[in-house]
Each structure stands twice: as C-alpha cells, then as structure tokens.
Amino acid sequence: MKKINFLIFGDIVGKIGRKALIQNLSNLKAKYKPDLTIANVENLAHGRGITKKTLQEIKDAGVDVFTSGHHVFENQQGLPLLDNEEWSKVLIRPANVGPNLPGSGWIHLNIKDTRVSILNLQGQLFMPQDPSSIFLSFDRFWKEQVNESSKSIIIIDVHAETTSEKNAFANYVDGRANIVFGTHTHVPTADLRVMPNGTVQLTDVGMVGAHDSVIGFEKNSSIKRFLAESTAPYKIPETGPAEINGLFVSLDMDTHKVLKVEQIRETVAI
C-alpha cells in the first residue's frame, strides 16, 4: 500500500516557538516520516507576522509550506514576501480576505505524483478584515481550482476564533476536503476525528510556543491587558518550557482514505 504523510503544526509564536520547532523538527520527522510539513506562521516574528529572516529559519529547519492569518498583514517587513516569486510558491494567506491585499490563498503542489492543494481561510466571527464566508469561499475554490478527475488531496487551515464556525465548516466540506485543521486560538482541542465521509478534522491544532504563558504570551502582560483594559503590546517569554502542538495524518495514495491520525502534544526545554 502506498501512503502519503502530512505533518502539520499550529501557530508558531515568537522566537521561543521558532527555537522549539527548529531544535525538535528533525526528531519529529524521523518519527513520522512526512512527505509534506506545514506550519502556521502568522505569529512568527515576535507574535506579529513574518520577516524573511524568521521565515527562512523554519524553512531551513524543514518546514515546506506556510499558512497564516490576519496578523501576517501587520508586519510591513513581511508583506513583500506574500507576492515574492519564490516565497509565494510555499506561503499563503487567507483566501477570503480583501482581494487587494498581497498574496494568494492557496497553492497546488505535486507530492509523490499526487496533486496536493493547500487552502487558507479566515473565519468571520469575531475576526477583523471583514472576510467573506468560509463556506462560499470553499465552494468557489472547489469550482474554480479543483479538478475532480485528478483526485486532489485538499488540506485546509481554517484560521478562526470560534469552535462552532470551525466545526460547521468541517461538516460542510466532509468528503470534499481531506484534512481540515483549525488555527488562531493557540489552544489545542481534544476532538481529533475522522468524519463520516472521510475528512480528518481537528478544531484547533494549537501552537508552538511558550508553555508557561497565556496562549504563548507572557502571563503578566496578558493579565494586565484584561485588568487595565489596555492595548499595551504583549510580551513573549524567551526561555523556559515550550510546547509543540501538531497533527500527523497518513493517507492511502490511491483512495485517499485515512490510514492513521495522531495529535502531537510535546513539552520541550528551551
């Protein structure tokens, strides 16, 4: 039986998140033997977007494809990368936000002679930038980009705030998409499942970042924002334990049926 393996990581938060993944990815790859490794990078550069340096660091470590979310537009250094001829082949942003924003919402790759499409969407509930419906956006993608006769494998990063929107979407695309994983909340959910029509679903894959924190950010700076109703910048711990949250999926290359799924939750020293 021929199989194709995917290793997926949640939002990488700041330097401590980058270091955690860089120092441990080779061991994780040796264990899971992925054919494609994906990570969300919207918080890569000190919690806000990307830079060429930070993106190159995790690319060199072995990440192949980079999804993102609304914070990717907040770092001016990283915006040109979204349209860069080289980086745009592996870096995407939500497809359903402003059409005038840089970048593309999907890429198509050929992995082991199999067409693999990665789509990035941003939820509507409690999110900025007035994104269009993730449901209708997927339908447009399906109609315009998916050649059903090619038996594409479709992987979707749903960057959204609420579990209900992510759950509803996964049910909506069950049987059309192969893997639907959520990002943005940085908190891994306990609902990994293979849905009735074969789609792998995890409401939120979590993050790669500081363990002793509030969703990757320094505890006291986060608490202060709530107590003082402040918009002061978050701080990010630079040392201490870090958690690596991820998802492993193995599919049959011919039928695209799920062979194995596993949620990854590790705490490592940095």
N, C-alpha and C positions, 0 to 999 in steps of 0.2 A: 504494500500500500504506500503510495506517495503522499507526503504530507507537506504542508507549508505552515511555518510557525511565526507567530507575531508576539513581540514583547512591547508592552505599552506602559508608559509612566505618566503620572499626574503632573500637575503644575510644579515646575522646578522653581523654588523660591530662594532667590539671592545666592550669595557666594557659598553659604554653608550647604545649600541644596546642590549647587554645581559640584562642590567638592565631594559630597556624599555619593553622587552618581559616578563621577569620574573615578573615584577610588574603588568602587564596587561593581561597575558595569561589566568588567571583564569576567569576574566570577559568575555573575548572573547569566552572562552569555554562554559561558561554559556549561552551566547547568541546564539552561532552557534551549540552547541552540537555535536562536531566532533567525529567520530569513529576512525579517524587517523589524527594526526597532524604532518606535515612535515616542515622542515626549512633547508635552505642552510647555511652551516657553514664554508665556505672556508675563511671567513674574521673574524672568531670568536675571535681569540686570538690576539688582537691589530692589526687587519687587515690582519694578515698573518697566515692562517692555524688554527690548533686546538691544544689544550692541554687537558689532561684528566680532569683537574680541570674545564676549561671553558665548556667542553662538558657535564660534569656531572651537572653543574649548570643549563643548559637549559633542560637537561633530567629530573632533579628533578622538574623543573617548569612545565613539562607536554608535552614536545616535544617527539614524538615517533620515528621518522625517520629523518636521517640527510643526505642530499645530499651535494655536494661540487663542486669544480672546481680546476683549476690549482694551486691556492695558497695553497691548502691543502698539497701539497708536499714540501712547503717551510719552514715549521716549523718542525724541527727534533724531537721535543718532541712529536708531534702528529702522526708521521709516524707509530710507532708500533701499534697504535690503529686501523689502517686500516686492519691489519691482526689479531687483537686480537680476541680470540674465542667469547667473549661476545659482544664487540662493533661492530664487523663485521656483526652481525645479524641485525643491525639498521643503520650502517654508510656505505655509498658508495661514490665512486669517479667516474669520467667519465670513461665509459667502453671502449672508443675508443682511449685512450692514451696508452703509452708504456706498453706492456704486462709484462715487468719485474718490473714495479712499484707495490708497495704493494696495497692490497685492491681489492675489486670487484666492478663492475659497476652496479650491480642490486641486488635486494633482492625480494623474494617472501614471502608474509605474508598471514595468514588466518584471515580475519576480518569478524565477524558475519557469519561464514561459507561460506565466499566468498574469492576466491583467488585474492589477490591484488599484482600486480607486479610493483615495482618502479625501473625505469631505469634512469641512469645519463649519459648524453652525452655532449661532448665539441665541440663547433663549430671549423671549420677550418680557417675561415677568421680572420686575424689579431690576432691569438692566438698562444701561444707557444706550444712546445712539439710535434709538427707535428702530430696532431690527424688524424685518418683516417676519412673517410666520415661518417657524422652522418646518412645519408640516407642508405648507405650499412651496417653500423653497426646496425641500427634498423632492417634491413632485416635479418641479421644473428641472432639477438636476437629473432625475430619473428619465424624464422625457428627452432631454437635450443631450445628456452626456453618457448614458448607459446603453450599450449595445447588448441587448439580452442574449443574442446568439453567441456573444463572446464569453458568457458566463463569468462576468467580472466578480471579483471579491470586493465588497464595499465595506469600508470602515469609516465610522462617523464619530467625531469628537463633538459632543453636544455641550457647549460651554454655557451653562445656565445656573440660575440661582435656586430654583425650586425642584424638589423631587417629583412633584406632580407633573410638571411640564416634561421632565426627562422621561418619566415612566410612560406617560401618554404617548410621547413620540416613539419610544421603543416599541410599544404595541402597534402603533400606526405603520411602522416600517418592517415589522416582523415578517420574515420570509423574503424581503427585498434586500435589506442590508444584512451583512454577515456579523458585524461587530458594532455595537453602539455603546460607547463609554462616555460617562459624564466627567466634566472638569469644572473648575471655578471655586467650589466651596472649600477645597483643600481637606475635607473630612471624608475618609473612605466609608462607603456604605457597605452593609452586610447582605446585599441582595443579589450577588452574582448568580446568574441563572442562564439556562438555555431555554428560550421561549418556545411555545408550541410549534411555530413554523421554522424553528432552527436558528434564530438570531441570538447571539450572545449579548447579554445586557448586564451592565453594571452602572447603577445610578451615578455614583461618583467614584472615580479611581483613587482620589486622594491627592497627595502631594509628595514631593521630595524636598524636605526642608527641616528646620529645627523642630525637634520633638518637644522640648520643654518650652512651649510657646503658645500663642493664640493664632491658629492657622498659619504658622510659620513666622509670625512676627513677635517681637519681644513683648512679654506679658504685660509689663507695667505701662509701656507706651500704648498698648491696646486698651487696657483698663482706663487709662487717663482720658482717652478719647470718648469713652462712654460716660464717665463721671462728669467731665467738664464740657461735654457736647462739643468737643474740639475737633478740628480738622488738621491737627498737627501731624507731621509725617510719621509714619510707622518706622520703628527701628527693627533691624533684623539681627538676631544673635549670630556671632561669627564662630563660636566654638560650642562644644557640648554634644550631646547625642543628637543624631539626625534620623529621621525616618524615611524609608524608601517605600512608597506605595506604588504598586503596579498591577498589571494584568498580563497573564500569559494565555494565549489561545492557539491551539493546533487544529488545523482543518485538513480534511481529505482534499487533495488537489483536484480530484476528478469530480466528486459530488459536492464539495464544499460543506459537507456535514462536519459537525464538531467532533473531534477526537478527544480533546482534553481542554479543560479550562482550569485556571488556578489564579487566585488572588494573591498578590505578593504584599506582605507587610513585614518589613525588617527594620530594626533599630540598630544603628551603627555609631561608632565613636568617631568624632571629628576633632 
